[in-house]
Amino acid sequence: MTSVLTYIGRNTLNLVRYLNGLIELSREAAYWTFVAPFKGRALKWRNAIHQMVLVGVDSIPIVGLISLFIGLVLALQAAYQLQKFGAAFMVTALVGVSMTRELGPLITAIIIAGRSGSAFAAELGTMKVSEELDALDVMGLDKVRYLVVPKYLAMIIMMPCLTIFSDLAGIIGGGLFEMLQLDQTFYSVLFNNQDALAMRDIWTGLVKSIVFGLIITKVGCYEGFSVKGGAEGVGKATTSSVVVSIFLVIFADVIFTAIFYYTT
């Protein structure tokens, strides 16, 4: 019984420390992003643009391809059920709304967590192991300002862009199935999507994408700063960043979906 209580207590304390570290890192990043520029501490836009390319532009092929397949699979499964009720024409609405409100931002976040979140943890973890972070402290340079804020800005700007691209790719995938298998024309698919989608469907997904991007950035950077040991520690931090990011993204998705369900 004592060992069980010890296990629960130890893990609870570790969770509290982890959440406290994330909150502290979020506070510092928000300060350097939204407050410091008004006090004469300019943002590092060149570094931010470089991160935008790495996070956003370089992710377009994989996000587009996976979202296309997701839209195609979603249309296949929807048509399988809806054809039984003679409602195959509703496939367009189902794919469009599902992609914009839920699957677009969620699939994009999972891809970026595995691709960029892990890269953040590996980059910062390697810097810590090689004592580059200590060198920044010795020089009087704030590591959050120089290393985290550019990633923070890149995620805020690029996640909505990638989500919109994912939405379009998924809708195109569903539309291809409808045109090839359900005898729909291009214009009927286009008009059906226009009738099915409302502006709230799009902006709810975009709000989610920004929150997901912030979660991925915070977790990836915090794991990198928390690395202990050598190369093995970097590997553990990289794996942990992906697992924790995906868990928190899905947890946040549940909360935001419930909020939007009851308020919109």
C-alpha positions in Angstrom: 0.0 0.0 0.0 2.9 2.3 0.9 4.6 1.7 -2.5 1.3 2.4 -4.3 0.8 5.7 -2.5 4.4 6.6 -3.1 4.0 5.9 -6.8 0.9 8.0 -7.1 2.4 10.9 -5.1 5.7 10.9 -7.0 3.9 11.0 -10.4 1.5 13.6 -9.2 4.4 15.9 -8.1 6.1 15.3 -11.5 2.9 16.3 -13.3 2.6 19.4 -11.2 6.2 20.3 -11.9 5.7 19.7 -15.6 2.6 21.8 -15.9 4.3 24.6 -13.8 7.3 24.5 -16.2 5.0 24.7 -19.2 3.1 27.7 -17.7 6.4 29.5 -16.9 7.7 29.0 -20.4 4.4 30.2 -21.8 4.5 33.3 -19.6 8.1 34.1 -20.8 7.3 33.5 -24.4 4.2 35.6 -24.3 6.1 38.4 -22.7 8.9 38.5 -25.3 6.3 38.1 -28.1 3.6 40.6 -27.1 5.0 42.9 -24.4 8.7 43.3 -25.0 8.4 44.8 -28.6 6.6 47.8 -27.1 9.5 48.3 -24.7 12.1 48.5 -27.5 13.1 44.8 -27.6 12.4 44.0 -31.2 11.3 40.6 -32.4 13.7 38.4 -34.3 11.7 38.3 -37.5 14.6 36.8 -39.6 14.7 33.8 -37.3 10.9 33.6 -37.2 10.7 33.6 -41.0 13.3 30.8 -41.1 11.2 28.8 -38.7 8.1 29.5 -40.8 9.8 27.9 -43.8 10.8 24.9 -41.7 7.4 24.5 -39.9 5.0 25.6 -42.7 6.4 25.5 -46.2 8.4 22.3 -45.8 5.3 20.6 -44.3 2.9 21.4 -47.1 3.6 18.1 -49.1 3.0 15.7 -46.2 0.0 17.7 -44.8 -1.6 17.9 -48.2 -1.1 14.2 -49.1 -2.3 12.8 -45.8 -5.3 15.2 -45.8 -6.2 14.2 -49.3 -6.2 10.5 -48.3 -8.2 11.3 -45.1 -10.9 13.1 -47.2 -11.0 10.2 -49.6 -11.4 7.6 -46.8 -14.0 9.8 -45.1 -16.0 10.0 -48.3 -15.8 6.2 -48.8 -17.0 5.5 -45.3 -19.8 8.1 -45.4 -21.0 6.9 -48.8 -21.1 3.3 -47.6 -23.6 4.2 -44.9 -25.5 7.0 -46.6 -26.2 5.1 -49.7 -28.4 2.7 -47.7 -30.7 5.6 -47.0 -30.6 7.2 -50.4 -28.7 10.1 -49.0 -25.4 9.9 -50.9 -25.7 13.6 -51.8 -24.9 14.3 -48.1 -21.3 13.0 -48.5 -20.2 16.4 -49.6 -21.5 18.2 -46.5 -20.2 15.5 -44.2 -16.7 15.6 -45.6 -16.6 19.4 -45.7 -17.8 20.0 -42.2 -15.7 17.2 -40.7 -12.5 18.5 -42.3 -13.0 22.2 -41.4 -14.3 21.7 -37.9 -12.3 18.7 -36.7 -10.1 16.6 -38.9 -8.2 19.4 -40.7 -6.8 21.1 -37.6 -6.3 17.8 -35.7 -4.5 15.9 -38.5 -2.3 19.0 -39.1 -1.4 19.2 -35.4 -0.5 15.5 -35.2 1.7 15.8 -38.3 3.4 19.0 -37.0 3.9 17.5 -33.5 5.7 14.5 -35.0 7.6 16.6 -37.5 8.4 20.0 -35.9 7.7 19.4 -32.2 10.2 16.6 -32.1 12.7 18.8 -34.1 12.3 21.6 -31.5 13.0 19.2 -28.6 16.0 17.6 -30.4 17.5 21.0 -31.4 17.2 22.5 -27.9 18.2 19.3 -26.2 21.4 19.0 -28.3 22.2 22.7 -27.5 21.8 21.9 -23.8 23.9 18.8 -23.9 26.7 20.7 -25.8 26.4 23.5 -23.3 25.3 26.1 -25.9 22.4 27.2 -23.6 24.9 27.9 -20.8 26.9 30.0 -23.2 23.9 32.1 -24.0 23.3 32.6 -20.3 27.0 33.7 -19.8 26.6 36.2 -22.7 23.5 37.6 -21.0 21.2 36.5 -23.9 17.7 35.3 -23.0 17.3 31.8 -24.4 13.5 32.1 -24.6 13.7 35.3 -26.6 16.3 33.9 -29.1 15.3 30.3 -29.3 11.6 29.9 -28.4 9.9 33.1 -29.6 10.8 32.6 -33.3 9.2 29.1 -33.1 6.3 30.6 -31.2 5.6 33.2 -34.0 6.1 30.6 -36.7 3.5 28.3 -35.2 1.0 31.1 -34.6 1.2 32.2 -38.2 1.7 28.9 -40.1 -0.7 26.6 -38.3 -3.8 28.3 -39.5 -2.3 28.4 -43.0 -1.5 24.7 -42.9 -5.0 24.0 -41.5 -6.7 25.8 -44.4 -4.5 23.8 -46.9 -5.4 20.6 -45.1 -9.1 21.5 -45.2 -8.9 22.1 -49.0 -6.9 18.9 -49.6 -9.5 16.8 -47.6 -12.4 18.4 -49.5 -10.7 17.7 -52.8 -10.1 14.1 -51.8 -13.8 13.7 -51.0 -14.8 15.5 -54.1 -12.7 13.2 -56.3 -14.5 10.2 -54.9 -17.9 11.8 -55.4 -17.1 12.7 -59.0 -15.7 9.3 -59.9 -18.1 7.0 -57.9 -21.2 9.0 -57.2 -21.6 10.6 -60.6 -21.3 14.1 -59.2 -20.1 17.0 -61.4 -17.4 19.4 -60.3 -19.9 22.2 -60.0 -22.3 20.2 -58.0 -19.5 19.3 -55.5 -18.5 22.9 -55.4 -22.0 24.2 -54.8 -22.8 21.5 -52.2 -19.7 22.5 -50.2 -20.7 26.1 -50.4 -24.2 25.4 -49.1 -22.9 23.0 -46.4 -20.1 25.1 -44.9 -20.7 28.2 -42.7 -18.1 30.7 -41.7 -18.2 29.4 -38.1 -17.1 26.0 -39.3 -13.9 27.5 -40.7 -13.0 29.8 -37.8 -13.6 27.2 -35.2 -11.0 25.0 -36.9 -8.6 27.9 -37.2 -8.9 28.8 -33.5 -8.2 25.2 -32.6 -5.1 25.2 -34.9 -3.6 28.2 -33.2 -4.0 26.6 -29.8 -2.6 23.3 -31.0 0.4 25.1 -32.5 1.1 26.8 -29.1 0.8 23.5 -27.3 3.3 21.8 -29.7 5.8 24.7 -29.4 5.7 24.8 -25.6 6.0 21.1 -25.1 8.8 20.7 -27.6 10.8 23.6 -26.3 10.2 22.6 -22.6 11.3 19.0 -23.3 14.4 20.3 -25.0 15.3 22.6 -22.1 14.7 19.7 -19.7 17.1 17.2 -21.3 19.4 15.4 -18.9 22.3 13.2 -19.8 23.8 12.9 -23.3 22.4 11.6 -26.6 20.1 9.2 -24.8 18.5 12.1 -23.0 17.9 13.9 -26.3 16.2 10.8 -27.7 13.9 10.5 -24.7 13.0 14.2 -24.8 12.2 13.9 -28.5 9.9 10.9 -28.0 8.3 12.5 -25.0 7.6 15.8 -26.8 5.6 13.9 -29.5 3.6 11.8 -27.1 2.8 14.6 -24.7 2.0 17.0 -27.5 -0.4 14.7 -29.2 -2.1 13.9 -25.8 -2.5 17.6 -24.9 -3.7 18.4 -28.5 -6.4 15.8 -28.3 -7.3 16.9 -24.8 -7.6 20.5 -25.9 -9.6 19.4 -28.9 -12.2 17.8 -26.7 -12.5 20.9 -24.6 -12.8 23.3 -27.6 -15.2 21.0 -29.4 -17.5 21.0 -26.4 -17.3 24.8 -26.0 -18.1 25.3 -29.7 -20.9 22.8 -29.6 -22.7 24.6 -26.8 -21.9 28.1 -27.9 -22.2 28.1 -31.8 
